[in-house]
Amino acid sequence: MLAKNIKEKLRDGKVSIGSWMSMGHASIAEILVMAGFDWVVIETEHTAIDVSEVLRLIIAIQQRGGTPLVRLAGIDPVQAKAVLDSGAAGVIVPMVNTKADAELAVAMCKYPPQGTRGVGLARAQGYGQDFDNYVRTANDNTLVIVQIEHIDAVNNIDAILSVPGIDGTFIGPYDLSMSLGVPGQLSHSSVVATKEKVLKAVLQKKLAAGIHYVQPSTAAADCAAGIAEGYTFVAVGTDILFLGDSARQLQQAVFKNIR
């Protein structure tokens, strides 16, 4: 299952909402899909989820009718090939700071002549049964989102966005704030200004502007405000906070009446 429907939605300027998982369990993947999100991102940059676990999670997401995306650990052609061959519908590529980074991000996800992705038989190609159709359509239907999460990327944003094959960008607010010298201060004026610069450039290129509103308690309001600003590829929440926040709220509600 490729990201054709998501890409068409984004090209039409419509909003696509997904969520994020950092715990490598198939049940969590299924729960997020059954909640009704358009897509689920499997996190490999800041977790210990390896390629074999990614495969199992992709299968779980697809079996429930969802669309699996993978946030890569880096600009890594080997990992990109592995997760795409496992059936990922697209990737989010972290720390794309230059035009050369963006060119590599696209090349590693696209078959020749557009890119350099290796060609083989794997799950994505139906173990060979759907090879011709997959290879013919994969370049058009695979989602490639580059993360803008460093001041260098912001300064190079026009060059990055000039690279053909990029479907959109994704703001990494925490790393961005770190590069600006105000770690974690997401409402700091410098962070807000750089986000606005990126958003303006992305919208001018008619690409998808992406952002992640992590905190479940404020995600609905943040998402509404972000969509009003022009963000269309929006992630809300993450499994570890869904679980943690709910557990803490219940614990506090129960214990306050018996202590």
C-alpha positions in Angstrom: 0.0 0.0 0.0 1.6 3.2 -1.1 0.8 6.8 -0.2 -1.2 7.7 -3.3 -4.3 8.8 -1.5 -2.3 10.9 1.0 -0.3 12.6 -1.7 -3.4 13.4 -3.8 -5.0 14.9 -0.7 -2.0 17.0 0.1 -1.7 18.1 -3.6 -5.3 19.3 -3.4 -4.5 21.4 -0.3 -6.5 19.2 2.0 -5.4 18.3 5.5 -4.1 14.9 6.4 -3.9 14.0 10.1 -1.7 11.2 11.5 -0.1 10.0 14.7 3.2 8.7 16.0 4.4 5.5 17.7 7.7 5.0 19.6 6.9 1.7 21.3 7.5 -1.2 19.0 4.4 -3.3 19.6 1.9 -4.4 16.9 -1.1 -3.9 19.2 -0.2 -0.2 19.6 0.1 0.1 15.8 -3.4 -1.4 15.5 -4.9 0.8 18.2 -3.7 3.9 16.4 -5.0 2.8 13.1 -8.4 1.9 14.6 -8.5 5.4 16.1 -9.0 6.7 12.6 -5.7 8.5 11.8 -4.8 8.8 8.1 -1.3 7.5 8.7 0.9 6.3 11.5 4.6 7.1 11.8 6.9 4.5 13.1 9.7 6.3 15.0 13.2 4.9 14.5 15.3 8.0 15.1 14.8 8.3 18.8 13.9 4.7 19.6 15.5 1.2 19.6 13.0 0.0 16.9 15.1 -1.9 14.3 14.3 -2.9 10.7 12.8 -6.3 11.6 10.5 -4.6 14.1 9.5 -2.0 11.5 8.4 -4.9 9.2 6.1 -6.3 11.9 4.6 -2.9 12.6 4.0 -2.1 8.9 2.2 -5.4 8.6 0.0 -4.6 11.6 -0.8 -1.1 10.4 -1.7 -2.3 6.9 -3.8 -5.3 8.1 -6.0 -2.7 9.9 -6.3 -0.6 6.7 -3.8 2.1 7.8 -0.9 3.7 6.0 2.5 3.2 7.5 5.2 5.8 7.4 8.7 5.6 8.9 10.8 8.4 10.4 14.3 7.3 9.5 17.2 7.4 11.9 19.1 9.6 9.5 19.7 10.3 5.8 20.5 6.6 5.3 20.0 4.9 1.9 20.4 1.4 3.5 17.6 2.0 6.0 15.4 3.8 3.5 15.7 0.8 1.1 14.9 -1.7 3.9 11.8 0.1 5.2 10.4 0.8 1.7 11.0 -2.8 0.6 9.1 -3.8 3.8 6.1 -1.9 2.6 6.4 1.6 4.1 4.3 4.1 2.1 6.9 6.8 2.7 9.5 8.2 4.9 10.2 11.3 7.0 13.9 12.1 6.7 15.5 13.9 9.7 18.1 16.7 9.7 17.9 17.7 6.0 20.1 20.9 6.2 21.3 21.4 2.7 20.3 21.0 -0.9 22.8 18.0 -1.1 21.0 16.4 1.9 17.6 16.9 0.1 19.0 15.4 -3.1 20.2 12.3 -1.3 16.9 12.0 0.6 15.0 11.9 -2.7 17.5 9.7 -4.5 17.5 7.0 -1.9 13.7 6.7 -2.1 13.3 6.7 -5.9 14.1 4.0 -8.4 16.4 5.0 -11.4 16.5 7.1 -13.4 15.0 9.5 -10.8 17.0 8.1 -8.0 19.4 5.4 -6.8 17.1 3.1 -4.8 18.2 -0.5 -5.3 15.8 -2.9 -7.0 14.9 -6.3 -5.5 12.2 -8.7 -4.6 10.7 -8.1 -1.1 7.4 -7.7 0.6 6.6 -4.3 -1.0 6.8 -5.9 -4.5 4.5 -8.8 -3.4 7.6 -11.0 -3.1 7.9 -10.7 -6.8 4.3 -11.2 -7.8 3.5 -7.5 -8.0 7.0 -6.5 -9.1 6.2 -4.8 -12.4 3.3 -2.7 -11.0 5.2 -1.7 -7.9 8.3 -0.6 -9.7 6.3 1.3 -12.3 4.3 3.3 -9.7 6.6 3.5 -6.6 8.4 6.7 -7.6 5.1 8.6 -8.0 3.3 7.1 -5.0 6.0 7.0 -2.3 5.8 10.0 0.1 9.1 11.8 0.8 9.0 14.4 3.6 12.2 16.2 4.7 12.6 17.5 8.2 13.6 21.1 8.7 15.0 21.1 12.2 18.1 23.2 12.3 18.9 26.9 11.6 21.2 25.7 8.7 18.1 24.2 7.1 16.1 27.3 7.6 18.9 29.4 6.0 19.0 26.9 3.0 15.2 26.4 2.7 14.8 27.7 -0.8 17.6 25.5 -2.1 16.2 22.5 -0.3 12.7 23.0 -1.7 14.1 23.3 -5.2 14.9 19.6 -5.2 12.3 17.6 -7.4 10.7 14.7 -5.6 10.1 16.3 -2.2 6.4 16.2 -1.2 6.7 18.4 1.8 8.6 19.4 4.9 8.2 18.6 8.6 9.2 21.0 11.3 11.3 19.5 14.1 10.7 22.1 16.8 12.8 20.7 19.6 16.0 20.3 17.5 15.3 23.7 15.8 15.1 25.4 19.2 18.3 23.7 20.2 20.1 25.0 17.1 18.9 28.5 18.0 20.3 28.3 21.5 16.9 28.2 23.2 16.4 24.4 23.8 12.7 23.4 24.4 11.5 27.0 24.3 9.1 26.4 21.5 7.3 29.7 21.9 10.5 31.7 21.9 10.4 34.5 19.3 13.4 33.1 17.3 11.7 29.7 17.0 8.4 31.2 16.0 10.1 33.4 13.4 12.1 30.5 11.8 8.9 28.4 11.7 7.1 31.2 9.9 9.9 31.5 7.4 9.8 27.8 6.6 6.0 27.7 6.3 6.0 30.7 4.0 8.6 29.1 1.7 6.8 25.8 1.6 3.5 27.3 0.8 5.0 29.3 -2.0 6.3 26.1 -3.5 2.8 24.5 -3.1 4.3 21.7 -1.1 2.8 20.1 2.1 3.7 21.8 5.3 4.1 19.4 8.1 4.3 19.7 11.9 3.9 17.5 15.0 1.8 18.6 18.0 3.1 16.2 20.5 1.2 16.9 23.7 -2.2 15.2 23.6 -3.8 17.7 26.1 -3.3 20.6 23.7 -3.1 18.8 20.4 -6.6 19.6 19.3 -6.3 23.3 19.8 -2.8 23.4 18.4 -3.8 21.5 15.4 -6.7 23.8 14.6 -4.4 26.8 14.9 -1.8 25.2 12.7 -4.2 24.3 10.0 -5.4 27.9 10.0 -1.8 29.0 9.5 -1.4 26.6 6.5 -0.1 23.3 7.8 -1.7 20.3 6.0 0.5 17.3 7.0 -0.1 17.2 10.8 0.8 14.6 13.4 -0.9 14.7 16.8 0.2 13.0 20.0 2.4 9.9 20.4 1.8 6.6 22.0 4.1 7.1 25.0 2.1 10.3 26.0 -1.3 8.8 25.2 -0.4 6.0 27.7 1.5 8.1 30.2 -0.9 11.0 30.4 -4.0 8.7 30.7 -2.3 6.7 33.4 -1.3 9.7 35.4 -4.7 11.4 35.1 -6.4 8.2 36.3 -3.9 7.7 39.2 -4.4 11.2 40.4 -8.2 11.0 40.2 -8.3 7.7 42.1 -5.8 8.5 44.8 -7.0 12.0 45.6 -10.1 10.5 47.2 -8.5 7.8 49.3 -5.4 9.5 50.8 
